[in-house]
Every structure is written in C-alpha cells, then in structure tokens.
Amino acid sequence: MTSVLQTFTNVRRHEAVPTFVAGLFFFCVLTALMVVRPAREALGMQRGIDAIRWLFVATLVTTLVVNPVFGLLVSRFRRMAFISTTYLFFAFGLLAFYTVLVLAPKHIGETTGQVFYVWFSVFNLFATMLFWAVMTDRFSMEQSERLFGAISLGGTLGAMFGPWVASVLARPFGTPILLLVAAGFLVLAVGAAWWLAALQTHNGGSAADTAASPAHETPEHAVIGGSAWEGIGAVFRSPYLLGISAYVLIVAVMATILYFTRLQMVAALGLDMDTRTATFARIDLYTQVATFVLQALVTGHLMKRLGVPITLALLPITMMLGFIGLAMLGSLAALIALDAAFKAVQRGVMRPARETLFTTTARADRYKAKAFIDTFVYRGGDAIGAQTEGFLGRLGMGLAGLAWFAVPLAILWMVLGLWLGYAQRRQVAIGLKP
C-alpha cells in the first residue's frame, strides 16, 4: 500500500493519515458547496441572466464588507476558533434559508433568490479559501508540491458527490432539502478540521512566525494578532502578493466568461426551476471526472517534475486552445468539453499549484491577505468578466468575439504564472519570504 501511495500520489507513510484527513475535510466542504450550487443557479436565473451580472457586483461589495470582519476574527481568536466560527456561521445561514423556503414558500420570490445568490457566492469563496489557508499552514512548500494534488482528490470526490445528491433529491423532495444536506456537511467539515489539528502536522512556519509565538504554543493555541485590515495592506505592499492577485483576477475573468456562456445555453432550453437545478447538477457531475483523473495520476508528478511555474502555465494554455475550439464549433457539446477541461485543470492542477505559493508567506498573510485575494479580488474578476461578456454580447460579437478577447488575456496570464513560480523559487533559494 505504501508503494502504491508513493507511486501514484507521492504520499509517504507518515503523511498518509494527515493527507487522508485533509482530503476528508475538503470532501465535506466541496460536497456542501456543490450540493447547493445548482440551486443557486436556478434561483438566480429567475430575473434573467442580465440580473446575474449585477449580482456579481453585489457579491464584490459584500466580500469587501466581510473581509475586515474575517480579519478581526483572525486577529483576535485562535486558529481553530475562527475556522469553526466561519464554517458554523455559514451552516446556520443555510438552515435559515431552509426554514424560510419550507415554512414561508409564498414569500419566496425573485428578491429572495437574489439574496441567496449573493450569500452563497460569498459562502463559496470563504469556504474554499479557508480550507486552503489551513493547508498552507499545515504543510511545507516541499510537501505541498507532492501532497496538494492528493488532498484535492477529496474535494473532487465531494464535487462529484454533491451534484449527484442534488440531481437525485431536487425533483422528488424539492430544492430546499439541498440546503439542509449542505449544512450537515459543513458541520462534518468542522469535525475534520479539528481532527487534522489534533494530528499536529504543520510546517513549522517562517522565522517570523516562530519568533512571534512562544515556544510552547502550537498554531492552534497562538493568536495571529494584527489589525482587521492588515491583509489588504500586505497585498499592496508586496509585488509577490500583487502578482498572485493579478493571476487570480484573470482566473476569475476567464471562469466568469465561460460561466455566462453556459448560462446562456441552458437558459435557451426553457426549463422550470427544479429541472434547471437537476440539469446544472448533471453538468457539474460530468465535469468532475476529468478532474479526478488528473488529481489522482498527474498533479503531484507535474509539480514535482515540471515545477510550479510550468504547472501554473497549463491552465492559460488550456483556455487559449479551448476558446479557439469553441469559436470554431459553437455547440453545447464543445462548451461542456471546454468547461470540463477548464475545471479539471483549474481544480486538479492549477489550484494546488497556486496554493503552494502561500506556503512561504507569513502566517498572517496565509489567512488575511489570502482572504482578500481569494474573495474580493476573485469577485472583482467575476464582475469584470460578467460585464465584459455582456458588452461583447451587446456588440453581437458572439463566440468569435469572446475568443479574440480571451486568447491575448490567456497569453498574459501564462507569462504571469511563469513569473510567480520562478519568483517563489528565487525567494526560497536566498532564504527570504516573497
């Protein structure tokens, strides 16, 4: 068994249990997200696709408001306290929406659907951001290059399991039951986080982290401190963090353009809410298969043998080729293929590689700066991508117009990914934090 683990996932014997628990943690988080996401799409489309573009702007503003609140939690409480508080807060939010949907269905309308859309979008970003922040705090840079692909397998299984559950439950029991299921998995995620903390598998932190905490304190017992706005300032002071921000911004722009293209094609089918929910769930399920294969057999070896710079460049290359193919074929099948390839490379290859970039930053930056980048900056890219797609559509440029916009942006994106990977190598080589 040890030989099999090392051959296919680069997991060593003493890392097997922490890696499994981290994967279980991610499984619970992604199941909670993916079981509800089809409901978000169905509810959000009640006022049409143009309204969703402005919901992205509302989400952007909301993330800016929530960031200092999260920063305050990080500054004042021990790590497991603010991790548990964040996940349980979203679990109670899901229960609140479930209660309204079940007990007062007549009051559910377009406004409620829009509120849920924005709330879920914030939930989606913070849940995944916090998980990866914990991972970068638990594993060293060397471990992250080997293990993050294997850990991501748990998330992919959750991303496959969630849509399957949604597709099975949406029609016979209705959309509200999905919120109750998601809340339960968030509680399980908190349990997995505590289990991982009990294993004491952390990377030891940077010299600054070690100096800031007493010798007897583990990361769980040490309070990070600082101000609620510290993460935002750190991003603008560091070229390295600004580079990560730019990379994330382009990821979001590309993902959003692809997302609205998918919405346009599904909206043309003219389905009711529950059927739309089941349709989105099936599409999500199909796109996870390639992701699983990449994470199981490829990712760990890619980062180990090709390095983080090349790995970060693979998603831009995939998008360049995909948009060219979509412009040439223009079919729903081509779109699903591009969507599957994008998500597979994004989640199976790019995301684990991108998260390794934070393993060499200070502990405060892994939570505060990362929260700002993965929520506000990402949603900023969403807003830009949504308005860009709408603008190109109003010009009547179609899929060819999207390709003309996406291909040059992907080239810039690729160059940025290469720079980030080599910048991390240079900083580690000279013993400095990026």
N, C-alpha and C positions, 0 to 999 in steps of 0.2 A: 504493500500500500504506500509506504514511504517513497519507494522508487517511482511509482505511478504519479504521485503528487509532484515530485521534483521534476519529472519528465514533462508533464503537461502544464503545470501551473507554477513551477519554481517555488513551491511552498516547502520549507524544511520542517523536520519532525517537530521541533519545539515551537514552530509557528502555526501548526495545524489547528489547534484549539482556538487561539485568538482570531485566526483568519476565518474559521467557521462561524464564530460568534459575531464577528464584524459582518459577514455575509448574511447571517440571520437578521441582524439589525437592519441592514439595507433591504432585505426581503420584506420586512414588516413595513418599513417606510414607503417603499415603492408600491406595495400592494395597496396601502391606504390611499396613495395618490392616484393610482391607475384605476382603482375600482370606482372612483368618484369622477375622474376626468371626463368620461363620456357624458355624465350628467351635466357637467359644466358646459360642455359644447352644446348640448341640446337646449339647456335653459338660456344660454347666452344668445342663441340664434333666434329667439322669439321676436326680437325687433329688427332682425336683419343683420347682414354682415357689416354694413357701414357703421352700425352702432357698436359692434365689437371693436372696431378700430379706436373709437373714443374710450371704450372700456380699458384698452391698453394704456391710454394716457392717465385714466383714473387710477389704474394699478401703479403706474410710475409714481404718482403723487403719494399714494398710500405707502409705498415702500420707503419713501423719503421720510415720512412721518414716523413709521415704525422703527426705522434704523436706530435713532437715538434711544428709544425705549429698550431695544435689544442690547444696545451698547451699555446702557445703565445696568441691566441685569448682569452682563459680563463683568462690569467693573465692581459690582457690589457683592456678588454671590459666588460661592464655589462652583466649580465647573458642572458637577452633576446636578446641582440645584437649578442652574439656569437652563441646562439641557432638558431636564424633566419638566420644568415650568413651561418651556416653549412648546414641547410636544403635547402636554396635557391641555394647554390653552387651546390649541387647535382641535384637540379631541372634544373638548366641551363646546367649541364652536360648531362642530359637526352635529353634536347632539342637539344643540339649539335649533339649527336649521331643520333637522329631522323632526323635532317637535312641532315646528310651525307647519311643515309640509303635511304632517299627519293630522294634527288637531285643528288646523285652520286652513284647509286646502283652498277655500273660496277666496282667501285673501292673497293667494299666491298669484302674482301677475308678472308683467314684464319688469317692473321695478325690482321685485324680489329676485328675479332671475339675474338681473344685472348686479345687484349687491352680492349675490352668491358668486358670480363670475369673478368679481374683483377680489372677494375674500379668498376664494380658492386659489387664485393666481398668486396671492401673497403667501398663502399656506404652502403652495407647491415649491416656491423658491426657498423659503426659510427651512422647510423640512429637509431638502436635499443639501442645502448649504451647510446646515448644522451637522448633518451626518459626515460630510467630507471634512469639515473642520475638525471633528473628533478624530477622524482617520489620520489627518496630517499631524495631529498632536500625539497620536499613539505610535506611529511607525516612522522610522528614519527614512531619509531620502533613498538609500540603497534598498531598504525593504519595500518602499512604495513602488519602485520600479518593477519589483518582482511580484508583489502581492496585490496591488490595487486592481489588476485585471481579474484575479481570482475572487477578490472581495466583491467586485462588480457583478459577478455571476449571481450572487444572492439578489441584487437589485433587479437584474434581468429576469430571474425567475419570478420575482414579485410583479414586475411589469407585464409578464405573461399571465400570471395567475389572476391579477386584478381585472384585466379586461375580460378574461374568461368568466370570472364570477359575475361581472356586470352583465355580460351577454346572456348568462343563464338566469339571473334574478330580475333583470329590468322588466321584462314583459309579464311574467306571472305575478310578481309582487309589487311592481312599480318602482320608479326611480328612487323614492325616499329611503328604501331599505339599504341602498348602497352607502348612504351616509353613516348608518349605524354600523355596518361592517367596517368601514374605514376607521371609525372611532376606536373600535376594538383592536384593530391592528396597530394603531398609534400607541395604545396602552402596552401592547406587547413589545413595541419598539423601545419604549422606556425601560422595560424589563431587560431587554437585550443590551441596552446601553449600560445599565448597572452591572450586568454580568461581565461585559467587556472591561469595565473599570476595575472590577474585582480581580481580574487576571493580571493587573499591573504590567501591561505590555505597552510601555511608552518609550519614546525615542530619546528621552533624557533632555530634550530641549536644547536651546542655544546657550552660549555662555551667559548672555544677558538674562535668560530665564533662570538659570541656575543661581546667579548672583542675587536675583530679586526675591527668591524664595528660601526660607530656612531649610537646612539640610534634611530635617525630619519630615518635611511636607511633600506629599505626592501631588501631582497635578490636580487631583480631586479635592484636596484639602487647601490648596493655595488659591487665594483670591487674586485675579489678574490685576485689578485696580485700574487707575487711569480715569479718563473722562468718557462720557457717553458719546461724544463726537470725535473721539480720538482716531477711530478707524478712517473717517473721511479725510482728516488732515494727513494721515500717514500715506494714503493713496497719492495725494497731490505732491507730497514731498519726495516720493520715491519713483525714479524713472522705471524701475523694475515693476512696481505695482501698477504704474500707469500703463506699461506695456501689456500686463495681464488684463487690465481694464479694457484696453482697445481690442484685444483678442476676443474677450467675452462679448463686447459690443457687436463685433462683426458676426460672431456665432449667432447672437440673438436676431440680428437683422436678417440673416440668411434663413434661420429657422422660422421666423415670422412670415417671410415672403412665401415659403413653402407651405406654412400652416394656412394662410388665407387662400392660397391656390386650392388646397384640399377642401376648405370650407365651401368655396365657390362650386366645386364639382359635386359635393354631397348635397348642397342646397338645391341644386338643379334636379335632384331626384324627387323632391316634393313629399317628404315623409313626415309622419307625426312625431311627437317628442320622444316617446318610448322607442319607436323604431329607429329614429336617428341615434338615440343612445346606444342601441344594440349594434347599429352599423359602425359607429365610431369605435365601439369596443372591439369589433371584429378586425377593423383595420389596425388598431393598436396591437392586437394579438399577433397578427401576421408579421408586423414589422419587428417583433422581438426575436424571432427565430434566428435571423442572421446575426443579431447582436449576441445571442447566447453562444453561437459557434465561434465568433471572433474572440469573445472573452475567455472561453474555455480552452481554446487551442492556440491563439495567436498573440493576444495583447502582451502578456508577460514576456514572451520571447522577443516581440518587437522592441519594447522599451529597453530590454537588456542588451540586444544585439545591435539595433539601429540607433538607439538612444532617444532621448526625449525630443530633441529638435526635429528629427525626421518624423517621429510619431505625431507631433503637433501639426506637421505639414500635410498629413494624409487626408484630413477632413476637407481642407480647402481644395485639394486636388479632386476629391470625390465630388464636391459640389460643382466645380468647373465642368467636369465631364457630364454630370447629371443634368445640369441646366441646358447644356448643349443638346443632349439627347431628348430632353423634354420639349425643347423648342422645335426639334425636328419631327417628333412623333405626335405630340399634343394629345395623348389619350390618357384616360383614367388609369389604365394599367401601367403606363410609363410613369405617371405621378406616384402611384403606390410603390413602384420599384425604386424611384428616387427617394421617396420618404423612408422606405426600408433601409436603403443604403446609407442615407444621411444619419438616421437614428442608430443604425448598427455601428458605424464608425464613430459617431459622436459619443455614444454611451459606452461602447465596447473598447474603443481605442483612445479617442481624444480626451474624454473626461478623466479617466485615470491618469493619463499623461499630464494633463493640465493641473490636476490636484497635486502632483509631485512638486510643482513649482512653489507651493506654500510650505513644504517641509523644511525649508531653510530660512524661513522668516521667523520673527519673534512670535511668541505665543499670543500676544495681544493682537497682532496682525492676522493670525490664523482665524480669529473669531470676529474681530471688529472690522478690519479692513476687508476681509473676505466677505463679511455680511453685506457691506456696502457694494462691493463689486458684483457679487452673485445675486443681489436683489435689485438695487437701484440702477446700477449700470446695465444689468441684463434687461430690466424692464425699459430702460431708455432705448436700448436696441430694439426691443419689441415695438415701442411707439414709433421709432424711425422706420422700421420695416413695414409696419401697418400702413403708415401714411404714404410711404414710397410705393407700395403695391397698389394702393388706391389711386395715387396720382398717375402711375403708369397705366392703370386700367382706364381712367378717365381720358387719357390721351389715345386710347384704342390701340395700344402697342401689343397687347396680348402676351403670349408666352415668349415670343421673339424679343420683345422689349425687356422682359424680365431677364432673359439670358444676356442681353447687351449690358444690363446693369450688374448682374451677379458675377459674370466672369472676371472683369477687371478688379472688382472688390475681392474676389477669391484670391487673385494673384497677390494683392497687398496683404491679405490675411495669411497666406502661405509664408511670405517673407517675414512677417511679424512672428509667426510661430517658430521659425528657424532662429530668429534673433533671441527670443525668450529662452529657448533651450540652451543655446550657446552662452547666453548671459548667466544662466544659472551655473553652468559648468565652470565658467571663469571665476565667479564669485566663490564657489566651493573650493576651487583649486588654490586660491590665495587666502582661504580661511576667513572670508568676510561674508556677512549677511547681505543678500541682494538689497 
